[in-house]
Amino acid sequence: MTTTPLEFEKPIWEMERALENLKARAKENPGDWKEGIASLERRLGEARHSVYASLTAWQRVQIARHPQRPYTLDFLERLAPGFLELGGDRAFGNDPAMIAGLATFGGRRVAFVGQQKGRNLKENLRRNFGCPHPEGYRKALRVMRLAATFGLPIVTFIDTPGAYPGVGSEERHIGQAIAENLAEMSQMPVPIVAVVLAEGGSGGALGIGVADRILMSENAYYSVISPEGCAAILWESRAHAPQAAEALRLTAQDLHQMGLIDRIFPEPEGGSHRDWEKAAQFLEKALIDTLDEICGRNSEDLLGERYEKFRRYGVWKEDENGSV
């Protein structure tokens, strides 16, 4: 797959193109090209390591938003090819920005729920750019209730800038829909695993994020507000988004350090958009390991641990003077 380079990746991209051209010339004109190719490959490897081993929070946000990054249906196609999608919330309609259904995965029957973006303008308009309406969250809850009825584990894929904040969404009670999901997911008597694939934005992400285990892709982000929104509030300019990204501590590495997520799974070097197959393999291993860990537990233990997990959020310490 030909990928579009991000701004900070352009020096690497130019070296990759130069290496491809050199290899093409070596095929057309046989000769001693080995030393030149080996030298360029070595320099390219060093450049990749230098850039990707020290990504800033804002660079990770850019990778998470890459237009060629795999989305929920791309992963389901590779992990659960027999996925049966279920539509509609049985109240208003079907929301294409939220995917929900059943599949066999890792030898288990599993209920999958996830947000879905589009690849082009037409598809993004249909999927509402991955921003679900209230009926999307109600559809997700309908399928999760079905899973609870039949004792199936639930896996949710989070990838949204946030729930849709438009007039129609408010008229159909988006806040209530998300709140109902939070309340009911906290009491679902089956194992729940939430996976932040890329963007985890605000309540739109949390609406399918109450889980026994929360996994995050290496270059995903999870935050109460976007860097641009935070910058507009604090600095009155979206140009300060890179500073806001650092201040929000929204990366997987930051959140794992704070105990807000349970596991980080790797991506192919440079991001999941560079190799969908390898990205799916990394996700598959993380999911199977996690489901193996929690699926044998009884519902009483699950609910107790889930309660304690979220009660630990927001812990702080005071010094001897009472300062936080």
N, C-alpha and C positions, 0 to 999 in steps of 0.2 A: 504494500500500500504506500503510495506517495503521500507524504505528510507535509503540511504547511508549517514552516518553522515559526516559533514565537520569537519576539525581538531578541531576547537574550540567547537564543539558540542559533542565530544566524551565522556566527563564526564556525560553529560545528557543522551546520548545514552546508556551508561553502566547502569545508574540508571533505565532507561526504561526497559532494558532487565532483570535486577534484579527484577523489579516489576512484569513483565510478568511471570518470573519463580516462584515467590512467589505465585502469583494467581493460577498458574497451580498446584503447590503443594497443595494449599488449596482445590482445586477441587478433587484431587486424595486422599488426606488424610484429611477428615473433622475434624475440630478442631477449636480452638480459634485462628484464624489468623488475626482477625480484627484489633487488636492493631498494629501488625507489618506492615500490609498493609497500614493502615491509616498513620503511621509514615513515611513510605517510600514515600507515595503519597504527604505528606506535604513537605518533603525534596525535592522531585522532582519538585513540584510547585515553591518552593523558588528558586531552581537552575535555572529553566527556566526563571523566572522573572528576576533574577539577570543577566543572560546572554543576553536575548533578549531585555531588557529595556535599555541596554547600549552598543549596537552594534557599532563598529567602521565603518568607511567608507569602509575599505577593507573587513570586514566581510559581509557587505551588498552586495558588489560586488560579493563575493563568493556565497551568497545565490541567487543573481540574475542569476548566471551562473550554478546553480545546474542542473545536467543532468536530474533530474526527475521533474523539474518545468514545469507546463503546458504552452503550446505554443499557438499560434493563433488559430489553428484548434481545439485544445482541448477546448478553451473557446467558439468558435463558435458552437461546438457540443452541449454545454450546454445552451448557450444563444440564439442561432438561429438555431435550428435543421433543418430548411428548407432551409438553406443557399445554394444558387445556384452559384457555382464557374464558372467564366468566364476566358477563357485562351487566351493567345497570345497578342502581341502588334500590330499586323497587319503590321509589318515591317520586323521583323527578326525571332521571334520564341516565345515560351512560357518559362518563367523562374519560375521553381518550388520554388525558394526562396522567391517569392512574391505571395501572395494569394489575389485575388480580386473577388468580386461578389456581389450578391443582396440577401436580406433576409428580413423577417418581424421580428422586434424586438420591444418589448414594445408597441405593437399596431401600429407601424409605419413601412413603407417600408424604408429600410436603405441600403446604399451601404457600404460594408465593404472592407477594404484594410489592409493587414498586412504582415509582414515578418514571414517566417516559417523555423524552424530548423528541424533536424532529430533526431530520438531516438537512432539510431545505426549508425555504419560506412557507411553501404550501403545507408541508407536513408539520412545521412548527405552529402554524395557525390552527391546524386541526388539534394538535397536542397542547396548544396554549403555552408553548415554550416550556413545558414541564411544570407549569404552575396549576395545581389541581383546584377545581371548584368544590363546593361542599359535597356535591353528589359523588365526587371522587373518593373523599374520605368515608362517606357512607357506604360506597361500594366496597372499599377496603375492609370496613368493619363487618359488612355482611359476610364476606369470604372468611374473615378471621373467626366469626361466630360459627360458621360451618365447620372450620377446622377444629374448633373447640368441641363441637358436638361429636365429631368422629375421632377425637384424640390425635389429631395430626399436628406435628410441629409447624410453626409459622416462621417464614424467612421474609424479611422486608428489605427492599433495596431503596435506599434514599438517594435521590439525585434531583434536587429542585432548588431554584433560587428562593422559593417561598410559595405559600399558597396564594392564589389569585386574589388581589385586593380590590377588585372592581365592584361597581354598584350591584350587579346581578349576584355576585358572590355574597355580598353583605345582605342582600334581600333574602337569600336562601340560607343565611345564618352560618357563615364559615366558622366563626368563633365557636359556636355551639357544636358544630360537627367535629372540630379538632378536639374540643374539650371532652366530648363523648368518647372519642378514640383513646385519649389519655386515660380516662377513668376505666374503660372496659379492658384495655390492654393490660392495665396494672393488675387485673383480676382474672385474666385468661388462665385456665388451669392446664395449659399445654406449654411446652418450651417455645420461646420466641427468640430469634436472632435477628438483630438489625444490622445492616451493612451500609455504611456510607460509601457509595461508589465514587462520587465526585463532589457535587455541591450539596451541602447540608444547610439550607437556609431557614432560620427562624422557626416559627410554629409549624410552617408547612412541612418541615423535615421531622419535627418532633411528633407530629400527628401520626406517624407510623414508626416512631422511634423508641417507644417504651418496651424494653426487652430484657431478657435474662443476660444476654451477652451482646455487646455493641462492638462491631468490627469496623475498621476504617482502612480504606486503601491508602497507600503510602503518600500519595499526593492529593488526597481529598481534603476538604475543609468542612468544618461544622461550627456554626456560629449563630448567635441571636440576631445578627444583622450583617448585611454585606459590608465589605470594606468601603465601598463607595457611599453607602448610606451612612455609615459611621463618620466618614470624612466630611460629608455634607453637614452633619450635625455639629461636629466638634470644630472643624476648620472652615466650615461654610464653603468648601470647595472639594469636588470629587478628585481633584488632582492629588490630594493627600492620601489617596487610597493605599499606597504602599506602607505609609506610616501607620495607618489605621489597621492594616492587616497584621502588622507586628504587635500592636497594642492589644488587639483582640485575642491573641493567642489561640488562633483557630485551626492550627495544623494538627494532624494526627499525632505528631511527636509531642506537642504541647499538651494535648488533651490526655494522652496516655500518661504523661508525667504527672498530671493533676488527678489521675484516677477516674476520669470521666468516660473513658472508653476502655475496653478490655484487651483488644488485640489490634496490631497493625499488620496488614499483609502486604507483601512487596508488589511492585509493578515492574514491568520490563524497563530496562535503563532508558531514561528519557520520557517515560510515561506510558500508560496503557494504550494510548492511541498509536504507538509505534508497533505493537504486536498484540492483536486481539486474542490470538490463541494462547499465548503465554500468559496474558493477563487473566484469562478464564481459568487456566491451570492453577495459578496462584490463589485465585478466589475459591476454586473448588476444594483445594487442600484445606484452606482455612475454615471453610464451611463444614466440611466433613469432620474435621477434628473437633470443632465446636459442638456440632450436633451429637457426636459420639460422647462428648463430655456431659451433656445435660439431658439427653433424651431418656436416660434410664432412671431419672429421679421422679419421685412421686409428686403429685400436684401440690400437696401441702408444703413440702420442702421448697419447691420452686417458688411458690407465692411468698413464703417467708423470706427467702433470699432476695427475691425481686424487690420486696418492700424495703429491706435493709439496704440494698444497693442504692436506691434513689434517696433514702434518708441520709446517706453519707454525702450526697452532693451539697456543695456550699459550705463545707466545714472550714472553720477558720481558727486561728490561735490568737490568744491574747498574751501580751507580756505582763510583767509584774506590775506595770502601771495601768493596766487595763486597756492599753492601745492594741488595736488589731494589727 
